[in-house]
Amino acid sequence: MTDMILTNARVLTMDSATPRAEAVAIAKGKIIAVGSVAEIAALAGPDTQIIDAGGRTVLPGFVESHLHLVLGGNELVQLQIGGLYGFDALKAAFAAYAQKHPDSALLMAQGASYEILGAPVTRHDLDRVIADRPIAMMSPDHHTVWANTAALTAARLLHGAVMPHGHEVVMGQDGTATGELREFEAFGPILALGGEAHLQLGIATGGEPEPWPDAAMRAVDKDKIAAGLAHCAAHGITSMVNMDGNRYTLALLAEMEAEARLTARVKVPFHFKPHMDLSELDRAEAMTREFQTDYLSSGFVKMFMDGVVDSRTAYMLHDYPGVPGHRAEPLFTPERFNEICCEIDRRGLQIAVHAIGDGAVRVTIDGYAAAQRTNGPRDSRHRIEHIELIDRADIPRLGALGITASVQPPHPPGVMDFPLGTMDTVFDRARWPDAYLWKTLKDHGAPVAYASDWPVTDVSVMRGLQASQTRRPFAADCTDERLSLIDSLFAYTAGGAWAAHLDHLTGRLVPGLAADLVMIDGDIEALAPEALGQTGVALTICGGRITYQAV
């Protein structure tokens, strides 16, 4: 029996055999037919739910190829200061938030621009905001935190701390911390003040909470995840690749699946850190074996090769502008990384590496090439996350090696929420033509998957789609790096599903695949590019279940 029919729609199936249709029939969580209004109407029974799309666009449910679900859900209740500038505005925002949260051990803000005060932020600046309670604020890229003296003191960081390579408590000339904390292990003790330390382990250390959280704490954590899932469903997302995680993340999601609260398909990695021995990959294999359903899986290993451009921790092949001799360093030596890649690949696992600078991208490609030479070619679908800068010589290597370019339309400066001025401060002017090369990578054979990196940027796929269609070359010597609308939608659906090894389940609207769909509030092909971000999601369906419906 047909459970549901969506009819009178502009259906874009993302399937080359039948790219367009008018209606979709669903039964038992799967698509059973795609065709004309008349063809699908013949499948209706007395109890079939009929949804009239009224000419609106229906697509496969969006695949969010790179986000941080648990962190994003947790941050929904924190102070949001994205787009806020100036000391007076910052002080007013914190004062209002502090008044609403008189008992919070840490007042945490999200989205603080690196230019929020027009000069490097210090603990003394934040002491002038609030001095008698611990406060801190996170940069949009989530790689830098600034804390006041009270927070640094409570976290035992005021006089510095020994950190792993690539993580830094920035120290002043007076021998005390300036308030700037670079990378996860440096600011982890600050986040721990707010009771979030166990949620950060999947990205900070790759370890597990000790002791294991009890049922009461897990319930709180699951509610945070549920908020994140609901937020994603409202933007049409039905599958996601969570780019941090551990066994605890999987355990929470498995409990939610058993409770019928898991409203999207989620992949969770094992996070391999530079200090780990190769034997730690036994944990990755165990996670892959033990969590394997249509809604929850692992099967891949995440690594960081560098930091970010704003804090100049992204590893470059050339000096940063205005900082002679500074290029940052890779978090793994090339030799060690090659060894790790060969072992992960030998175990049949996928690899995803955060690599932003052109130096980091090259080391990552070299590692994947070493794995292929050692183990032989296979359907690995290894991927590089971000690729904000790439050397011209490395562009064809992605396609040749089958490496997925997992890139984020909201990230290029000037297209969405990040200021265009970043280009002047972190990229040498001669390298602008090599920055954010989505179309060039695709034209050279690299599979492309689109994402937001939420909560680094807004999770809204429609805003991201607008950014993908409205970005302009940074200068006259830069190329137009926009993919077409259809290619961009493919990167948000079928391309993302393929990159995540989920294409056997979802990503296209064809009989036999999961009934994962999104209905857009309009004809997406008729909308002006500048209007895409203001266009809402009318309906989200995952596995035949409505997970969001606009009122």
C-alpha positions in Angstrom: 0.0 0.0 0.0 1.2 3.5 -0.8 1.7 5.5 2.3 2.3 8.9 0.8 2.2 10.7 -2.5 3.8 14.1 -3.3 2.1 15.4 -6.4 1.9 18.5 -8.7 5.6 19.1 -8.0 8.7 20.1 -10.0 10.7 17.0 -9.1 14.4 17.1 -9.7 15.5 13.5 -9.1 19.3 14.0 -9.4 19.1 10.8 -11.5 20.5 11.1 -15.0 18.1 8.4 -16.4 15.0 10.3 -15.3 16.0 13.8 -14.2 12.6 15.3 -13.9 9.1 14.2 -12.8 5.9 15.5 -11.4 5.1 13.2 -8.5 6.6 10.7 -6.1 5.0 7.7 -4.3 6.3 6.4 -1.0 5.7 3.1 0.9 7.4 1.7 4.0 10.0 4.4 4.1 11.1 3.9 0.5 10.4 5.5 -2.9 8.3 3.1 -4.9 7.6 5.2 -8.0 8.5 8.5 -9.6 6.5 9.8 -12.6 3.7 12.0 -13.9 0.8 13.2 -11.8 -1.5 10.6 -13.5 0.9 7.7 -13.2 1.4 8.3 -9.5 -2.2 9.0 -8.8 -3.1 5.5 -9.9 -1.0 4.1 -7.0 -3.1 5.9 -4.3 -5.2 3.9 -1.9 -7.9 4.9 0.6 -5.4 5.6 3.3 -2.7 7.3 1.2 -1.6 10.7 2.4 -1.7 13.1 -0.5 0.5 16.2 -0.4 -0.1 18.7 -3.1 3.2 20.5 -3.8 1.4 23.3 -5.7 4.2 23.6 -8.3 7.0 23.7 -5.7 10.3 22.0 -6.2 10.9 18.6 -4.7 14.5 17.3 -4.3 16.3 14.5 -2.6 16.8 15.4 1.0 19.9 17.5 1.4 23.1 15.7 2.5 25.2 17.9 4.8 28.7 16.7 4.0 30.5 18.4 6.8 29.1 19.6 10.1 29.4 19.2 13.9 26.0 18.1 15.1 26.6 17.8 18.8 28.6 21.0 19.0 26.0 22.8 17.0 23.1 21.6 19.0 25.0 22.5 22.2 25.6 26.0 20.9 22.1 26.9 20.0 21.5 28.1 23.6 24.7 30.1 23.8 25.2 33.8 23.2 25.4 34.5 19.4 27.5 37.5 18.4 28.1 36.8 14.7 28.1 40.1 12.9 28.6 42.1 16.1 31.5 44.7 16.2 32.7 47.2 18.7 33.4 47.1 22.4 30.1 48.8 23.5 28.0 46.3 21.5 30.0 43.4 22.9 29.6 44.5 26.5 25.9 45.1 26.1 25.4 41.6 24.6 27.3 39.9 27.4 25.6 41.9 30.0 22.1 41.0 28.8 23.2 37.3 28.5 24.7 37.3 32.0 21.5 38.7 33.5 19.5 35.8 31.9 22.0 33.2 33.1 22.9 34.2 36.7 24.1 30.7 37.7 26.1 29.7 34.6 29.7 28.7 35.5 30.8 30.0 32.1 29.3 32.7 29.9 30.1 31.5 26.4 29.6 33.4 23.1 29.8 32.1 19.6 30.7 33.8 16.3 33.2 36.4 17.5 34.9 37.9 14.5 38.7 38.1 14.6 38.2 41.8 13.9 35.4 42.3 16.5 37.4 45.0 18.4 39.5 46.2 15.5 42.7 44.9 17.2 43.8 41.6 18.7 41.5 40.7 21.6 43.1 40.4 25.1 41.9 39.1 28.4 42.0 42.7 29.6 39.5 43.7 26.9 37.2 41.0 28.2 37.8 42.0 31.8 36.3 45.3 30.8 33.2 43.5 29.5 32.8 41.3 32.7 35.5 40.8 35.2 33.8 38.9 38.1 32.6 35.9 36.1 34.3 33.6 33.7 33.5 34.6 30.1 34.8 33.5 26.7 34.0 33.8 23.1 34.7 31.5 20.2 35.7 32.5 16.7 33.4 31.6 13.8 35.9 29.0 12.6 36.0 27.3 16.0 39.8 27.3 16.1 40.3 30.2 18.5 38.8 31.2 21.9 39.4 34.4 23.8 38.8 34.3 27.6 38.9 36.8 30.4 41.1 36.6 33.4 38.5 34.9 35.6 38.1 32.1 33.0 41.8 31.7 32.5 42.3 31.5 36.2 39.5 29.0 36.8 40.9 26.9 33.9 44.4 27.1 35.2 45.7 28.6 32.0 46.7 32.1 33.2 50.3 31.2 33.6 50.4 29.0 30.5 50.3 25.3 29.9 52.2 22.6 28.0 50.2 21.9 24.8 50.5 19.4 21.9 52.1 20.6 18.7 49.7 23.0 16.9 47.8 24.0 20.0 48.8 27.1 21.9 48.0 29.2 25.0 49.3 32.5 23.6 51.6 34.2 26.2 52.3 37.9 26.7 55.6 39.5 27.5 54.6 39.7 31.2 54.6 35.9 31.4 50.9 35.5 31.6 48.3 34.4 29.0 47.0 37.1 26.7 43.6 35.5 26.6 43.9 34.0 23.1 43.8 30.2 22.9 44.5 28.5 19.6 43.1 25.1 18.7 41.1 22.6 20.7 43.3 21.4 23.4 44.3 24.9 24.3 40.7 26.1 24.9 39.3 22.8 26.1 39.9 23.7 29.7 37.8 26.8 29.2 34.9 24.9 27.7 35.2 22.4 30.5 34.1 25.2 32.9 30.7 25.1 31.3 30.4 21.3 31.6 31.0 20.7 27.9 34.4 18.9 28.1 33.0 15.5 27.5 31.2 16.7 24.4 34.4 18.2 23.0 36.5 15.0 23.2 35.5 13.8 19.8 37.2 16.8 18.2 39.8 17.7 20.9 41.5 14.4 21.8 39.7 11.6 20.1 39.2 10.0 23.5 36.2 8.9 25.5 34.6 10.5 28.6 35.9 9.1 31.9 33.8 8.2 33.8 31.2 7.3 31.2 28.2 9.7 31.6 25.3 8.4 33.5 21.7 8.2 32.2 20.9 11.7 33.5 23.8 13.3 31.7 23.2 11.3 28.5 19.6 12.5 28.6 20.8 16.1 28.6 23.2 15.5 25.8 20.6 13.7 23.7 18.3 16.7 24.1 21.1 18.9 22.7 21.5 16.6 19.8 17.7 16.6 19.2 17.7 20.4 19.1 20.5 20.2 16.5 18.6 17.6 14.4 15.4 19.6 14.5 17.4 22.7 13.4 18.9 20.7 10.5 15.5 19.2 9.5 14.1 22.7 9.2 16.7 23.3 6.5 15.8 20.2 4.5 18.7 18.0 5.8 18.1 14.3 5.9 21.7 13.0 6.0 24.9 14.4 7.5 28.5 13.6 8.0 29.5 14.6 11.5 33.1 15.6 11.3 34.0 15.0 14.9 33.1 12.1 17.2 33.9 9.1 19.2 32.2 6.0 20.6 30.2 8.2 23.0 28.8 10.2 20.1 27.7 7.0 18.4 26.3 5.6 21.7 24.1 8.7 22.1 22.8 8.5 18.6 22.2 4.8 18.9 20.1 5.4 22.0 18.2 8.1 20.0 17.6 5.7 17.1 16.2 3.1 19.5 13.9 5.9 20.9 12.8 6.9 17.4 14.4 10.3 17.9 17.1 10.1 15.2 15.6 12.1 12.4 18.5 12.0 10.0 21.1 9.6 8.7 24.4 10.3 10.6 28.0 9.2 9.9 30.4 9.6 12.8 34.2 9.3 12.4 37.0 8.0 14.6 39.2 11.0 15.2 42.9 10.1 14.8 45.2 12.6 16.6 49.0 13.0 16.1 49.9 11.5 19.4 48.1 8.2 18.7 49.7 4.9 17.9 48.4 3.0 14.8 46.9 0.3 17.1 44.3 2.9 18.1 42.7 2.2 14.7 41.4 -1.0 16.3 38.9 1.4 17.9 37.9 2.7 14.5 37.3 -0.7 13.2 35.3 -1.7 16.2 33.1 1.4 15.9 32.5 0.6 12.2 31.5 -3.0 13.0 29.2 -2.2 15.9 27.3 0.8 14.6 26.0 -0.1 11.2 22.4 0.7 10.4 20.6 2.7 7.7 20.6 5.7 10.0 23.8 5.4 11.9 27.3 4.4 10.8 31.0 5.2 11.1 33.5 3.7 8.6 35.8 6.6 8.4 38.7 8.3 10.1 39.0 12.1 10.5 42.3 14.0 10.9 43.4 17.6 11.0 46.4 18.5 8.9 46.5 22.2 9.8 44.5 25.0 11.4 42.8 28.0 9.8 43.9 31.0 7.8 42.6 33.7 10.2 44.9 32.6 13.0 47.6 31.8 10.5 47.8 28.2 11.5 46.8 26.9 8.1 50.0 25.3 6.6 51.1 27.3 3.5 53.8 26.7 0.8 54.6 30.4 0.9 54.8 33.0 3.6 51.7 34.7 5.0 51.4 38.4 3.9 53.2 40.7 6.3 54.7 37.8 8.3 58.1 37.0 6.7 59.1 33.4 7.2 55.8 32.3 8.7 54.0 29.4 6.9 52.7 27.4 9.9 53.4 23.6 10.0 51.5 20.5 9.3 50.2 18.7 12.3 51.6 15.4 11.0 55.0 15.0 9.4 54.6 13.8 5.8 56.3 10.5 6.5 54.1 9.8 9.5 51.0 10.8 7.6 51.9 8.5 4.7 52.2 5.6 7.2 48.9 6.4 8.8 47.1 6.7 5.5 48.5 3.3 4.3 47.2 1.6 7.5 43.8 3.2 7.5 43.3 2.3 3.8 44.6 -1.2 4.4 41.8 -1.7 6.9 39.2 -0.7 4.3 38.3 2.6 6.1 37.6 6.0 4.4 39.8 9.0 5.3 38.7 12.6 5.7 41.3 15.3 6.3 40.9 18.9 7.2 43.4 20.7 5.0 43.0 24.4 4.3 46.5 25.7 3.3 48.1 24.6 0.0 50.9 23.0 2.0 48.4 20.9 4.0 46.5 20.0 0.9 49.7 18.7 -0.8 50.7 16.6 2.2 47.3 15.1 2.3 47.2 14.2 -1.4 50.7 12.7 -1.0 49.4 10.5 1.8 46.5 9.3 -0.3 48.8 8.6 -3.2 51.1 6.6 -0.9 48.1 4.5 0.3 47.1 3.7 -3.3 50.7 2.8 -4.3 50.9 0.5 -1.2 47.5 -1.1 -1.2 46.4 -0.7 -4.8 43.3 1.2 -6.0 39.9 0.6 -4.4 36.6 2.4 -4.0 38.0 4.4 -1.0 36.4 7.8 -1.7 39.0 9.5 0.5 38.3 13.2 0.9 39.8 16.5 1.7 37.8 19.0 3.7 37.9 22.7 2.8 40.8 23.1 0.3 40.8 26.9 0.6 44.1 27.2 -1.2 45.8 24.7 -3.6 48.9 24.8 -5.7 48.3 24.6 -9.4 50.4 21.5 -9.8 48.2 19.6 -7.3 44.8 20.4 -9.0 44.7 17.4 -11.4 45.9 15.0 -8.7 42.5 15.0 -6.9 40.7 13.7 -10.0 43.5 11.3 -10.8 43.4 9.7 -7.4 39.6 9.9 -7.0 39.8 12.3 -4.0 36.5 14.1 -3.1 36.7 17.8 -2.7 34.5 18.4 0.3 34.0 22.2 0.2 31.8 24.8 1.8 30.0 27.5 -0.3 29.6 29.8 2.8 33.4 29.9 3.4 34.9 32.1 0.7 35.3 35.7 2.1 32.6 38.1 0.9 30.0 35.6 -0.3 28.0 35.1 3.0 29.1 35.9 6.5 32.9 36.1 6.3 34.4 39.5 5.4 36.0 40.0 2.0 38.9 41.8 3.8 40.2 38.4 4.9 41.6 37.9 1.5 44.0 40.8 2.0 45.3 39.7 5.3 45.8 35.9 4.9 46.3 35.2 1.3 49.2 36.5 -0.7 47.7 38.6 -3.6 49.5 36.5 -6.2 47.7 33.4 -4.8 44.1 34.7 -5.0 43.6 32.8 -8.3 44.3 29.6 -6.5 41.8 30.1 -3.7 38.4 28.3 -3.3 38.6 26.5 -6.7 35.4 24.5 -6.7 34.7 24.5 -10.5 38.3 24.1 -11.4 38.6 21.0 -9.2 35.4 19.5 -10.7 36.6 20.3 -14.2 39.7 18.4 -13.5 37.7 15.3 -12.4 37.4 15.7 -8.6 34.0 14.6 -7.2 32.5 17.6 -5.3 30.4 17.6 -2.1 28.9 20.7 -0.6 28.3 21.5 3.1 28.2 24.3 5.7 30.6 23.2 8.4 27.9 24.2 10.9 28.2 25.7 13.5 31.2 27.4 11.8 28.6 28.9 9.4 24.8 28.9 9.1 23.6 25.4 8.3 21.0 26.8 5.9 21.4 24.9 2.6 19.4 27.6 0.8 21.8 30.3 2.0 24.7 28.2 1.1 23.2 27.6 -2.3 22.8 31.3 -2.8 26.4 31.8 -1.9 27.4 29.2 -4.4 25.5 31.0 -7.2 26.3 34.6 -6.3 30.0 34.5 -5.5 32.2 36.5 -7.9 35.9 36.3 -8.8 38.1 38.0 -6.1 39.9 40.0 -8.8 40.2 40.2 -12.6 42.9 37.5 -12.7 40.6 35.0 -10.9 38.3 32.6 -12.6 34.5 32.2 -12.0 34.4 29.2 -9.7 30.6 28.8 -9.5 29.1 25.4 -10.4 25.7 25.6 -12.2 22.6 25.5 -10.1 21.9 21.8 -11.0 25.6 20.8 -10.4 25.4 22.7 -7.0 22.2 20.9 -6.1 23.9 17.6 -7.1 26.8 18.4 -4.7 24.2 19.0 -1.9 22.4 15.7 -2.6 23.7 12.8 -4.8 27.3 14.0 -4.7 27.3 14.2 -0.9 25.6 10.8 -0.6 28.3 9.3 -2.9 31.1 10.9 -1.0 29.8 9.5 2.2 29.3 6.0 0.9 25.5 6.5 1.3 24.6 6.4 -2.4 23.1 2.9 -1.9 20.6 4.4 0.5 19.9 8.0 -0.5 20.8 11.1 -2.6 18.5 10.5 -5.6 14.8 10.1 -6.1 14.6 6.7 -7.7 12.5 3.6 -6.8 14.2 1.5 -4.1 16.1 4.2 -2.4 15.0 5.8 0.9 12.2 8.3 0.9 14.4 11.2 1.8 13.0 14.4 0.3 12.8 18.1 0.7 10.2 20.5 -0.7 11.4 24.0 -1.4 9.0 26.9 -1.1 9.0 27.8 -4.8 10.3 26.8 -8.2 14.1 26.7 -7.5 15.0 27.0 -11.1 13.0 30.2 -11.6 14.3 32.0 -8.5 16.8 34.7 -8.9 20.2 33.7 -7.3 19.9 36.5 -4.8 16.5 35.2 -3.6 17.6 31.6 -2.9 18.7 32.3 0.7 15.3 33.9 1.6 13.4 30.9 0.2 12.2 28.6 2.9 11.9 24.8 3.2 8.2 23.7 3.2 8.7 20.0 4.0 11.4 17.6 5.0 10.9 13.8 4.9 13.4 11.3 6.1 12.7 7.6 5.6 9.1 8.3 4.7 8.6 10.2 8.0 7.9 13.9 8.0 10.7 15.5 10.1 9.8 19.1 9.4 6.7 20.9 8.0 6.4 24.6 7.8 3.3 26.0 9.4 
